[in-house]
Amino acid sequence: MTDLALPPDLDHGAFGLMLVLARTGGAMMLLPGLGESAPPSMLRAGLAVCVTLLLLPGLLPALPPPPEAGS
């Protein structure tokens, strides 16, 4: 079995993805038309993920660093 080399900034990217996804997902649920019960929830979730992936490269430098792991 070989060792898998992970990028050193993976934790910052994953932390940023969760921050932006939480904010974008909340905004998608409040949008008129999309926040109603008529659109399927998978459509709203997919749209939130797509918008997050589009916004993340521009927002990643401005996001705070991930918290240190506590013991």
C-alpha positions in Angstrom: 0.0 0.0 0.0 1.3 3.4 -0.9 1.2 6.6 1.2 -1.2 9.2 -0.1 0.2 12.7 -0.1 -2.5 15.2 0.7 -2.1 18.9 -0.1 -1.0 21.0 2.9 -3.9 23.4 2.6 -6.6 20.8 2.5 -7.9 21.6 6.0 -8.2 25.3 5.1 -10.1 24.4 1.9 -12.5 22.0 3.6 -13.2 24.5 6.4 -13.8 27.3 3.9 -16.1 25.0 1.8 -18.2 24.3 4.9 -18.4 28.0 5.9 -19.4 29.2 2.4 -21.8 26.2 1.9 -23.6 26.9 5.2 -24.1 30.6 4.3 -25.1 29.9 0.7 -27.5 27.1 1.7 -29.2 29.3 4.1 -29.6 32.0 1.5 -31.0 29.5 -1.0 -33.7 28.5 1.4 -34.8 32.1 1.8 -34.9 33.0 -1.9 -38.4 33.8 -3.2 -39.5 30.9 -5.3 -36.8 28.5 -4.2 -37.7 28.6 -0.5 -41.2 27.4 -1.2 -42.2 23.8 -1.0 -42.7 23.5 -4.8 -39.1 23.0 -5.9 -37.5 19.7 -4.9 -35.0 19.8 -2.1 -32.4 18.1 -4.2 -32.6 21.0 -6.7 -32.1 23.6 -3.9 -29.2 21.6 -2.4 -27.6 21.2 -5.8 -27.9 24.8 -6.6 -26.4 25.7 -3.3 -23.4 23.4 -3.9 -22.9 24.8 -7.4 -23.0 28.5 -6.2 -20.6 27.6 -3.4 -18.1 26.0 -5.8 -18.3 29.1 -8.0 -17.8 31.5 -5.1 -15.1 29.6 -3.1 -12.0 30.4 -5.1 -12.6 34.2 -4.7 -13.6 34.0 -1.1 -11.0 31.5 0.2 -8.2 34.0 0.8 -10.5 36.2 2.9 -11.8 33.4 5.1 -10.4 32.9 8.6 -8.0 29.9 9.3 -9.5 26.7 10.7 -9.5 26.4 14.4 -6.8 24.4 16.2 -7.8 20.9 17.2 -8.5 20.7 20.9 -7.6 17.7 23.1 
